[in-house]
Amino acid sequence: GLVIDGQTLNVIFQGGLEEKFLALTKHCRSVLCCRSTPLQKSMVVKLVRRQLKVMTLSIGDGANDVSMIQAADVGIGISGQEGMQAVMASDFAISRFKHLKKLLLVHGHWCYARLAKMVIYFFYKNVSYVNLLFWYQFFCGFSGSTMIDYWQMIFFNLFFTSMPPLLFGILDRDVSAETLLGLPELYKNGQ
């Protein structure tokens, strides 16, 4: 592991040593930046995003973490004694750090699976609708007449665009929460 303080981060950022810092951190399992300013925290996150081209996640519990949370792709705020600023600036809020495992492994997996299925669903819904209109044009001799009444088209889109996402969002769970927590490697299947 690597523990680095705010003064050392100042030397790194002002001296143009960002690439050497990243090369060093690649050899570590964990990197801890302590006694750093909010600007330094956000600069570290931006550096990792820009140079390594990876998705970043930042976790914070106070007002000094807001810039870091906003600089990351995914920001998680922990509601705590330092106030609600981090929670208000984050994408997700949890009450305790121990809930992070369930948020990532269970809800992250379910969200990814649901989004993947819904993208496919919307693709096929629109293909089937356009396919229907395409073949109707051959039937009517390309006259430009409408096959479906305007109100029917509105209700078709309303029903097939609103109901499936609600049902998928509430009911679709491909793997139970206990299994996902017991086998964290299942998270990589979607990737």
C-alpha positions as a printed NumPy array, in Angstrom:
array([[  0.   ,   0.   ,   0.   ],
       [  0.914,   3.625,  -0.347],
       [  0.113,   6.397,   2.107],
       [  0.689,   9.896,   0.81 ],
       [ -0.016,  13.233,   2.475],
       [ -1.126,  16.614,   1.166],
       [  2.346,  18.185,   1.133],
       [  3.69 ,  15.375,  -1.02 ],
       [  0.712,  15.752,  -3.377],
       [  1.6  ,  19.444,  -3.716],
       [  5.135,  18.494,  -4.78 ],
       [  3.761,  15.944,  -7.257],
       [  1.254,  18.286,  -8.888],
       [  3.479,  21.368,  -8.954],
       [  6.573,  19.462, -10.069],
       [  4.934,  17.678, -12.983],
       [  5.435,  14.245, -11.452],
       [  1.928,  12.963, -12.144],
       [  3.028,  10.175, -14.492],
       [  5.641,   8.875, -12.038],
       [  3.049,   9.012,  -9.265],
       [  0.62 ,   6.968, -11.361],
       [  3.352,   4.462, -12.261],
       [  4.039,   3.995,  -8.544],
       [  0.375,   3.624,  -7.638],
       [ -0.122,   0.922, -10.277],
       [  2.152,  -1.336,  -8.214],
       [  0.092,  -0.848,  -5.04 ],
       [ -3.037,  -2.648,  -3.941],
       [ -4.357,   0.449,  -2.212],
       [ -3.426,   4.119,  -2.112],
       [ -4.455,   6.372,   0.762],
       [ -4.257,  10.144,   0.478],
       [ -4.406,  11.713,   3.928],
       [ -4.325,  15.317,   5.126],
       [ -5.115,  16.58 ,   1.647],
       [ -7.203,  19.519,   0.566],
       [-10.474,  19.189,  -1.363],
       [ -8.731,  20.478,  -4.486],
       [ -6.016,  17.833,  -4.188],
       [ -8.61 ,  15.1  ,  -3.793],
       [-10.398,  16.136,  -6.962],
       [ -7.105,  16.509,  -8.827],
       [ -6.13 ,  12.921,  -7.944],
       [ -9.484,  11.653,  -9.225],
       [ -9.187,  13.698, -12.433],
       [ -5.625,  12.477, -12.928],
       [ -6.673,   8.836, -12.666],
       [ -9.624,   9.368, -15.02 ],
       [ -7.568,  11.246, -17.591],
       [ -4.366,   9.182, -17.622],
       [ -5.621,   5.657, -16.962],
       [ -8.943,   6.095, -18.788],
       [-10.843,   4.116, -16.157],
       [-14.142,   4.637, -14.379],
       [-13.685,   6.225, -10.976],
       [-15.746,   6.039,  -7.807],
       [-15.34 ,   8.464,  -4.927],
       [-16.703,   8.109,  -1.43 ],
       [-16.983,  10.985,   1.007],
       [-18.767,  11.99 ,   4.146],
       [-18.31 ,  15.733,   4.478],
       [-18.176,  19.089,   2.722],
       [-14.452,  18.69 ,   2.035],
       [-15.226,  15.673,  -0.185],
       [-17.755,  17.37 ,  -2.478],
       [-15.28 ,  18.316,  -5.231],
       [-13.84 ,  14.778,  -5.236],
       [-17.325,  13.242,  -5.454],
       [-18.275,  15.523,  -8.335],
       [-15.025,  14.813, -10.202],
       [-15.615,  11.044, -10.197],
       [-17.829,   9.091, -12.559],
       [-19.808,   7.724,  -9.616],
       [-20.023,   9.587,  -6.334],
       [-21.186,   8.046,  -3.088],
       [-22.013,  10.187,  -0.084],
       [-22.094,   8.838,   3.437],
       [-24.54 ,  10.65 ,   5.67 ],
       [-22.72 ,  11.262,   8.884],
       [-21.751,  13.695,  11.56 ],
       [-20.   ,  16.091,   9.188],
       [-23.235,  17.144,   7.536],
       [-25.185,  16.367,   4.406],
       [-23.103,  18.23 ,   1.802],
       [-21.489,  15.055,   0.461],
       [-24.849,  13.298,   0.266],
       [-26.408,  16.209,  -1.607],
       [-23.562,  16.224,  -4.176],
       [-23.429,  12.462,  -4.696],
       [-25.093,  10.05 ,  -7.084],
       [-25.858,   7.548,  -4.326],
       [-26.212,   7.99 ,  -0.593],
       [-25.639,   5.4  ,   2.089],
       [-25.934,   5.721,   5.842],
       [-22.848,   3.698,   6.784],
       [-19.682,   2.599,   5.048],
       [-20.591,  -1.068,   5.558],
       [-23.493,  -0.656,   3.096],
       [-21.052,   0.001,   0.257],
       [-20.556,  -3.715,  -0.431],
       [-24.277,  -4.3  ,  -0.952],
       [-24.637,  -1.135,  -3.041],
       [-21.891,  -2.175,  -5.438],
       [-22.233,  -5.937,  -5.616],
       [-26.009,  -6.369,  -5.359],
       [-27.682,  -3.198,  -6.572],
       [-24.914,  -2.489,  -9.093],
       [-25.318,  -5.946, -10.64 ],
       [-29.109,  -5.696, -10.733],
       [-29.004,  -2.208, -12.266],
       [-26.531,  -3.285, -14.927],
       [-28.578,  -6.372, -15.834],
       [-31.826,  -4.388, -15.976],
       [-30.334,  -1.661, -18.169],
       [-28.872,  -4.219, -20.568],
       [-32.224,  -5.959, -20.92 ],
       [-34.103,  -2.681, -21.363],
       [-31.77 ,  -1.486, -24.124],
       [-32.454,  -4.694, -26.023],
       [-36.178,  -4.37 , -25.313],
       [-36.404,  -0.808, -26.656],
       [-34.389,  -1.771, -29.711],
       [-36.751,  -4.621, -30.59 ],
       [-39.876,  -2.595, -29.747],
       [-38.853,   0.12 , -32.183],
       [-37.701,  -2.363, -34.832],
       [-41.029,  -4.185, -34.705],
       [-42.972,  -0.922, -34.98 ],
       [-40.908,   0.421, -37.884],
       [-40.993,  -2.989, -39.58 ],
       [-44.785,  -2.93 , -39.408],
       [-44.906,   0.515, -41.038],
       [-42.348,  -0.495, -43.67 ],
       [-44.339,  -3.494, -44.884],
       [-47.573,  -1.504, -44.795],
       [-46.098,   0.905, -47.334],
       [-45.765,  -1.977, -49.796],
       [-49.395,  -2.917, -49.135],
       [-50.737,   0.604, -49.729],
       [-48.499,   1.279, -52.737],
       [-46.308,   3.912, -51.028],
       [-49.217,   6.344, -50.946],
       [-48.145,   7.841, -47.604],
       [-51.352,   6.898, -45.874],
       [-51.114,   6.219, -42.178],
       [-51.728,   2.718, -40.964],
       [-52.163,   3.537, -37.291],
       [-54.328,   6.271, -35.857],
       [-52.444,   8.996, -34.   ],
       [-54.062,   8.12 , -30.656],
       [-53.299,   4.437, -31.082],
       [-49.675,   5.28 , -31.714],
       [-49.578,   7.412, -28.547],
       [-51.092,   4.633, -26.433],
       [-48.803,   2.024, -28.009],
       [-45.736,   4.029, -27.059],
       [-47.15 ,   4.944, -23.666],
       [-47.962,   1.352, -22.768],
       [-44.868,  -0.311, -24.226],
       [-42.502,   2.405, -23.031],
       [-43.745,   2.905, -19.487],
       [-44.957,  -0.479, -18.26 ],
       [-41.944,  -2.732, -19.024],
       [-39.38 ,  -0.433, -17.345],
       [-41.559,  -0.257, -14.239],
       [-42.018,  -4.02 , -14.146],
       [-38.338,  -4.697, -14.82 ],
       [-37.307,  -2.162, -12.205],
       [-39.484,  -3.708,  -9.527],
       [-39.51 ,  -7.408, -10.317],
       [-36.38 ,  -8.346, -12.279],
       [-33.655,  -9.889, -10.119],
       [-31.656, -12.449, -12.036],
       [-29.649, -13.592,  -8.997],
       [-30.549, -13.306,  -5.32 ],
       [-28.798, -10.791,  -3.082],
       [-27.315, -13.548,  -0.927],
       [-25.731, -15.216,  -3.956],
       [-24.295, -11.939,  -5.221],
       [-22.78 , -11.162,  -1.825],
       [-21.413, -14.706,  -1.54 ],
       [-19.921, -14.729,  -5.055],
       [-18.578, -11.228,  -5.839],
       [-17.035, -12.48 ,  -9.093],
       [-20.558, -12.526, -10.589],
       [-20.258,  -8.74 , -10.882],
       [-17.734,  -9.197, -13.708],
       [-20.089, -11.293, -15.857],
       [-21.911,  -8.244, -17.215],
       [-18.707,  -6.461, -18.101]])
